[in-house]
């Protein structure tokens, strides 16, 4: 687990990663607090952890999904995020900023703006009661604005000292809503075939890459399969991963789509490994697998079996900063 790994210009000294988990310890407007600094500092000091991907950070107020969610939507966020990257680096870990927009999961009452999405359909994980409001369908002009917002957020993350950024397209958030046929019913260049459902991803990747430069690592978290009837599939994930690699992504971080970070009936270590093994066989860039890992032995076994290049340990580290050291 101490094998090194290069991700573009970033060198990792091990293969265990802390994936993004929402703590919602920020201020009401998403600024970094002492509580969140203490939380990440404790986990960065764990010598088993080579990298921390901090919790999903909204790139625009309209895309905020939770109260006290971390923000990377404003230049005023940079100072606090710099404190965060400083404490993580002081602990010995690298760190990635996860860029996110909630799309139809965003809370209108919280943000003062209506939720938006690829199509005006109910989110599969949300209530379908008659009084629930459907999201507004994004126009092509609004999609262009969103692409710019991802790039602007990436610049803020780089200025704040992050070692890389990760574009979030998993767990049913906005980009994942474009990817999934359950939520993308568009008939323009952003919807229909898988190729078209990936178009916004290509545009975001290109804009982020231009913003951060050629040497800066850019990852993408993909909810590759919805594990639902009529949803995205592992075959879709393999195709998408190859598209992302060609577009310039340096790391594929795999998880669930509309099913979230769990798959019904699965609780074994590496329960997304059917997807990670298929993707890993199709790309040359590193693949990160998260889900169900409880012990260092679990992680070691998955690495030995070539299920992925990196293993994420989420819930156990969330509960115990000293995971694996006892």
N, C-alpha and C positions, 0 to 999 in steps of 0.2 A: 504493500500500500504506500510505500515511500518512494516508488518509482517516480521520476520526474516526467513532466509532460509540457511541451511547448504549444501554446495557442497563439499563433502569430507572434507578437512581441512579448507575450506574457509567459513566464516560466513558472510552473507549479511544482512544488516539492513533494507532492503526494497526490493520491487519487481519491481522497474523501472530500466531498463538497457539502457545505450547508446550503440547501436550496432555499428559495424565498418562501417565507411564511409570515403572514400578516400578524404583527403584534398590536397594531393600532394604539401605540404609546405616544404618537406625535401630538402636537397641539391641534386644536380644532381646525386650523387652516393648513395642517400638514407639515409644520416645521419640526425639526429635530429637537428632542428634549433630553434632559440628563438621564431620564429613565431609559430611553432607547439607547443612549450611548453606553450606559452600564450593561445593558442586555447584550449588545454586540461585542463589547470589549471582553466580557467573560467568555464568550464562545470563540473569539479570535485567539484567545490564549491557549485553547486546547491544541496541543501539538499534533493531534491526528487530523486536524482540519486545515487543508491547504488553501481553500477559497470559500468565501461567503458571498452568496448572491442575496443582496438585501431585498426586503419585501417590496411587493409591487408598488410602484410610485406613479401617480397619475400625471400625465403630460399636459392635461388641460382640465380646468375645473369641471367642465361638462362631462368629463370621463371619470370623475371620482365615484367609487362604488361603495365606500364605507366611511363613516365618521372616523376622524383621526388617522386616516390613511396618509402615508408619506407622500409628499409633493415634490415633483421636479418640474413644475409647471411655470415657475417664475424665477427670475434672476435673484430675487431675495432669498430663495431656498439654498443658494450655493454655499453661503457661509456655514449654515448648520450641517449641510452634507459634507463639507470639508472637515468639520469636527468628527463626523462619523467615519469617514475614510481614514482619518488620522488614528483613531483608536483601534480600528481594525488592523491597520498596518503595524501599529505598535505591538499588537498581539502576535504578529508574525504571519498573518493570512493576507492573500490577495482578495480583492472585492470587485463585484460587478453590480451595476445599477440596473434593475429591471424596469423597463419603460412600458407603461400600460395605459390603456383607455378602456373603460368599462363597457362602452356601447350600451346595449339595452339593460345591462346590470347596474348602470349608474342610477343614483337615487335622485329623482327630480326634486323632492322636497328638501333634500340636503343641499343641492347645488343651485336651486332656483332656476333651472333650465330643464327643458324636456329631454328625456333620454333619446338617443339616436342609435341607428343600427343599419346594417345593409338593407334590410327589408322590414316592413311594419308587421312583424310577427311576434307572438309571445315567445319569450325565452323558454327553452325546454325545462329548465330547472326552476322556473318561477310560476307563480299562481296564474291560472287561466280564468279566474273568475270574471264575470261580465263587467265588473266595475274597475278592473285593472286596465291601465292605459297602455296601449301599444306604443312602441317607440316610433319616432319619425324616421322615414327613409332618408338616408343621406343623399344629397345631390352630388354630382361629379365635382362641382366647385367646392363643396364642403369636404369631400374626400381629399382634394388637393391641399386644402388648409390643414387637414389632419396629418398628412404626410409631412408638411413643413413643421408641425408641432412635434412630431417624433424627432426630427432632425435638431430642432432647437433644444429639446430636452436632452438629447445626446451630448450636445455641446456643453450644457450646464453640468452634466455628470462628469465629463472629462475635466472641466475647469475645477470641479470639486475634488478631484484626485482619484476618482474611480479608475481601476485598471482596465475596465472594459464596460460595455453596455450589453444588455440583453433585451431584445424585442419580444414582447410577450404575446404569443398567439396560442394560448392554452386556456383550459378551465372555463371556456364559454365567454371569454371577454371579447372585445370588439374585433380584433383581427381573426380570432378563432371563429367568430360569427360569420366573417367573410369566407373562411375556409370550409365551414360545415354546410352541406346541402340542406340541413334541417332549418337553418336560419338565413341562408342566402338564396333568395328567390329572384334575384335581379335578372334582367334580360339584356343589360348593357355590357360593356367590356369588363365589368367587375363581377359578373355572375353567369351561371349556367354550367359550363364544363369546369372540371377541376383546374384546367389551365387558366381560365378566366377568374376563378375564385382565388387564385394565387396572385393575380395582377397587383392588388394593393400591397401585398408583401414585397413584390419586386420593387415597387416604387418607394416603399418605406426603407428597404435595405439600401437602395441606391442613394436616397437622400441622406440617410444616417452615415453611410460610408463617405460621401462627399463632405459631410460636416465634420467628421472626426479624423479624417485622413487615412492614408493607405496602411499605416503601421499599427493602428489602434484596433484591438480585437473587438469583434461584434458577434455576439451569440444570438440565437433565437430559440425560445421555448415553444415547442409545438405540441398542442393537444392533438396528436396524430390520428387518434381514433376516438369516435364518440362512444363506442361500444353500445350503440343503440340501433334499432332497426331503421334503415333509411339514412343513417348518419355516415360520417367519414369512416374510412377503414384503414387497416394497416397498409394495404396496397397504396392507398392515397398518401399515407405518411412517407412511404419509401420514395414515391415520385416527388413529393414536395421537398423532401430532404435533398434530393439530387438537384432540384431547381435552386434551392437556397445555397447549396455549396457553389454552384455555378455563378450565382449572383454575388458571392463574396462573403458568405457567412463562415465563421471560423469554428463554431461549436454548435451542435444540435443538442438541446436539452429537452428530453421527451417526457410527456405526461399525458393525462387524459384530456379529452375535449369537453363535450357537453356533459359528460359524466363527472367532471371535476377531477380531483386528484385521487379518487377511489374508483374501483371497479366492483360492482356487486358480486359477492361470492368469492372474491380474491383477497387474501390477507397474508400470503406468503411473501418472503423477501424477494424484491424485484418483480412485483406482479405486473409490471409493464414490459417484462423482458421479451415477450413474443414480438413486441414492436421494436424494441431496441436492437435485438439481434438481427431483425430484418433490415433495419435502417443501417446498422453498422456494416453489414455486408455490402451495402450499396454505395457508401460514401467513403472518402479518404479522411475527412475531418473527424475530430473526436466526438463521441456520443456520450451524453450524461444520462444515467438511469437513476430514477428516484422511486421510492414506494415500498414500504413494508420492511425496510432494513432496520433491524433492532440491535444488532451486535457487530463488532468489528469482524467476527468470523463470517457473518452474513455477507458483508461487503467483500471480504477476501475471496469467498467462494464465487461470487458473481464475477469478480475480476478474473479469477483463474479460469472460469468457464467462458470467458470472452463475451459476456453478455453486454458489456459496455466498456468504455475507456475510463470513465469516472463514475463514482457512485455517490448519490445524494443521500444524506441522513437528515431527515426533517423533524418529525414529531419527537423523536428521542432527544435530539439536541434542543428542541424547543422546551422540553421538560427538564433537561439536565445539561448544563454547560460543560460538565466534566464527563460527558459520555465516553465510554471506552477506556477510562483511566483508572477505574476502580480495580 
